[in-house]
Amino acid sequence: MPPIRKTVQSVYEKLAAHYGHPAATHPSGQPMNVLVETILSQHTSDRNSHRAFVQLRKQFPSWQQVIDAPTKAVEDAIRSGGLAKQKSVRIQQVLREIRDREGRISLARLRGLDTAEIYEYLTSLPGIGDKTACCVLLFAWGRAVMPVDTHVHRIIKRLGWISANAPPEAARAVVEARLPAESLYHMHVLLIAHGRETCKAQSPLCGTCPIQKHCPSARLGGKS
């Protein structure tokens, strides 16, 4: 059964007490940067993806240069981010699609749209899913969404808030409907910290978990 609002708020407060309340963030206003860096972040660490992004921008200062470059050159520039062969193709595809739709390589027009319209646009781009679209909405424009990565998805399933086969969009919907908009960024950060430090994919540390009383999986020894 979906959790009641009080339960989600309790989990949020316990995570904040355990890991510390995340520092406030301010929207960057740079959706293209967030979009490309989020593509680079897939299946790698934040450090590696940021290094790859910095190297890409150093090698190709304009997005048009990224499009015009041989794919192998883009691949070489982002190699530190892992899966460079796949990500180089995806980045060029996305940039070309935006240029063809917008007449320039910019997402500035989207700023005036409502959140649902921006989400629909972003997820219609080649290979762009829920998490990447929500990262752009949250980190570029400060919209009230909560990106769901593998850590967040795993924790919400273990808490029993969604079914075992539910998609990331379901996890996001549960939390967004039960927390104030201003808490969504902080919940995103706290759940990632919890997934990395405690609620690990393998061998979760249920004995030291600050939210174990809310977690059916903890009562089963973290086996779900």
JOSULGI-V524798 format. One record per residue. RES is the residue in one small letter. SS is DSSP state (~ for helix, > for strand, _ for the rest). PHI is phi as a letter, one per 20 degrees, with the letter a starting at -180 (NA if undefined). PSI is psi in radians with two decimals (NA if undefined). Layout:
# JOSULGI-V524798
res | ss | phi | psi
RES | SS | PHI | PSI
RES | SS | PHI | PSI
This chain:
# JOSULGI-V524798
res | ss | phi | psi
m | _ | NA | 2.47
p | _ | g | 2.58
p | _ | f | 2.75
i | _ | e | 2.81
r | ~ | g | -0.68
k | ~ | f | -0.63
t | ~ | f | -0.79
v | ~ | f | -0.72
q | ~ | f | -0.68
s | ~ | f | -0.76
v | ~ | f | -0.78
y | ~ | g | -0.83
e | ~ | f | -0.69
k | ~ | f | -0.69
l | ~ | f | -0.72
a | ~ | f | -0.66
a | ~ | f | -0.60
h | ~ | e | -0.78
y | ~ | d | -0.18
g | _ | n | 2.50
h | _ | f | 2.19
p | _ | f | 2.56
a | _ | f | 2.59
a | _ | f | 2.61
t | _ | d | 2.72
h | _ | c | 2.34
p | _ | g | 2.39
s | _ | f | -0.44
g | _ | m | 0.26
q | _ | c | 1.31
p | ~ | f | -0.58
m | ~ | f | -0.75
n | ~ | f | -0.80
v | ~ | f | -0.72
l | ~ | f | -0.89
v | ~ | f | -0.72
e | ~ | f | -0.57
t | ~ | f | -0.66
i | ~ | g | -0.76
l | ~ | f | -0.40
s | ~ | f | -0.19
q | _ | f | 2.22
h | _ | m | 0.64
t | _ | b | 3.05
s | _ | e | 2.81
d | ~ | f | -0.67
r | ~ | f | -0.81
n | ~ | f | -0.70
s | ~ | f | -0.66
h | ~ | f | -0.69
r | ~ | f | -0.73
a | ~ | f | -0.70
f | ~ | f | -0.78
v | ~ | f | -0.75
q | ~ | f | -0.68
l | ~ | f | -0.80
r | ~ | f | -0.53
k | ~ | f | -0.73
q | ~ | f | -0.66
f | _ | c | 1.56
p | _ | f | -0.40
s | _ | d | 2.67
w | ~ | f | -0.53
q | ~ | f | -0.64
q | ~ | f | -0.59
v | ~ | f | -0.73
i | ~ | f | -0.77
d | ~ | f | -0.39
a | _ | f | 2.63
p | _ | g | 2.46
t | ~ | g | -0.61
k | ~ | f | -0.61
a | ~ | f | -0.69
v | ~ | f | -0.75
e | ~ | g | -0.80
d | ~ | f | -0.65
a | ~ | f | -0.55
i | _ | d | 0.25
r | ~ | g | -0.57
s | ~ | f | -0.29
g | ~ | e | -0.06
g | _ | m | 2.73
l | _ | l | 0.69
a | ~ | f | -0.59
k | ~ | f | -0.79
q | ~ | f | -0.73
k | ~ | f | -0.61
s | ~ | f | -0.75
v | ~ | f | -0.81
r | ~ | f | -0.77
i | ~ | f | -0.80
q | ~ | f | -0.69
q | ~ | f | -0.80
v | ~ | f | -0.77
l | ~ | f | -0.73
r | ~ | f | -0.73
e | ~ | f | -0.74
i | ~ | f | -0.76
r | ~ | f | -0.75
d | ~ | f | -0.64
r | ~ | f | -0.73
e | ~ | e | -0.26
g | _ | n | 0.02
r | _ | a | 2.90
i | _ | e | 1.39
s | _ | b | 2.54
l | _ | d | 0.28
a | ~ | g | -0.61
r | ~ | f | -0.54
l | ~ | f | -0.37
r | ~ | g | -0.58
g | ~ | e | -0.08
l | _ | e | 2.85
d | _ | f | 2.92
t | ~ | g | -0.75
a | ~ | f | -0.67
e | ~ | f | -0.72
i | ~ | f | -0.76
y | ~ | g | -0.79
e | ~ | f | -0.73
y | ~ | f | -0.89
l | ~ | f | -0.75
t | ~ | f | -0.14
s | _ | e | -0.13
l | _ | f | 2.68
p | _ | g | 2.09
g | _ | m | 0.16
i | _ | e | 2.08
g | _ | d | -2.90
d | ~ | g | -0.85
k | ~ | f | -0.84
t | ~ | f | -0.76
a | ~ | f | -0.74
c | ~ | f | -0.60
c | ~ | f | -0.74
v | ~ | f | -0.80
l | ~ | g | -0.77
l | ~ | f | -0.92
f | ~ | e | -0.43
a | ~ | e | -0.68
w | ~ | c | -0.03
g | _ | m | 0.48
r | _ | f | 2.70
a | _ | e | 1.34
v | _ | c | 2.83
m | _ | c | 1.85
p | _ | g | 2.48
v | _ | d | 1.88
d | _ | e | -2.98
t | ~ | f | -0.63
h | ~ | f | -0.87
v | ~ | f | -0.78
h | ~ | f | -0.78
r | ~ | f | -0.80
i | ~ | f | -0.77
i | ~ | f | -0.59
k | ~ | f | -0.74
r | ~ | f | -0.56
l | _ | f | -0.24
g | _ | n | 0.27
w | _ | f | -0.38
i | _ | c | 2.88
s | _ | f | 2.86
a | _ | f | -0.49
n | _ | d | 0.21
a | _ | f | 2.53
p | _ | f | 2.95
p | ~ | g | -0.60
e | ~ | g | -0.59
a | ~ | f | -0.70
a | ~ | f | -0.74
r | ~ | f | -0.77
a | ~ | f | -0.68
v | ~ | f | -0.82
v | ~ | f | -0.76
e | ~ | f | -0.54
a | _ | f | -0.19
r | _ | c | 0.00
l | _ | c | 2.62
p | _ | f | 2.61
a | ~ | g | -0.66
e | ~ | f | -0.17
s | ~ | e | -0.16
l | ~ | f | -0.74
y | ~ | g | -0.79
h | ~ | f | -0.68
m | ~ | f | -0.71
h | ~ | g | -0.87
v | ~ | f | -0.74
l | ~ | f | -0.71
l | ~ | f | -0.64
i | ~ | f | -0.77
a | ~ | f | -0.72
h | ~ | f | -0.70
g | ~ | f | -0.62
r | ~ | f | -0.65
e | ~ | e | -0.54
t | _ | c | -1.03
c | _ | e | 1.13
k | _ | f | 2.74
a | _ | f | -0.76
q | _ | d | 2.36
s | _ | l | 1.07
p | _ | f | 2.56
l | _ | e | 1.18
c | ~ | f | -0.52
g | ~ | f | -0.43
t | ~ | d | 0.20
c | _ | f | 2.21
p | _ | f | -0.22
i | _ | d | 0.40
q | ~ | f | -0.53
k | ~ | f | -0.32
h | ~ | e | -0.03
c | _ | d | 1.95
p | ~ | f | -0.59
s | ~ | f | -0.66
a | ~ | f | -0.62
r | ~ | f | -0.29
l | _ | d | 0.22
g | _ | m | 0.46
g | _ | m | 0.39
k | _ | e | -0.18
s | _ | e | NA
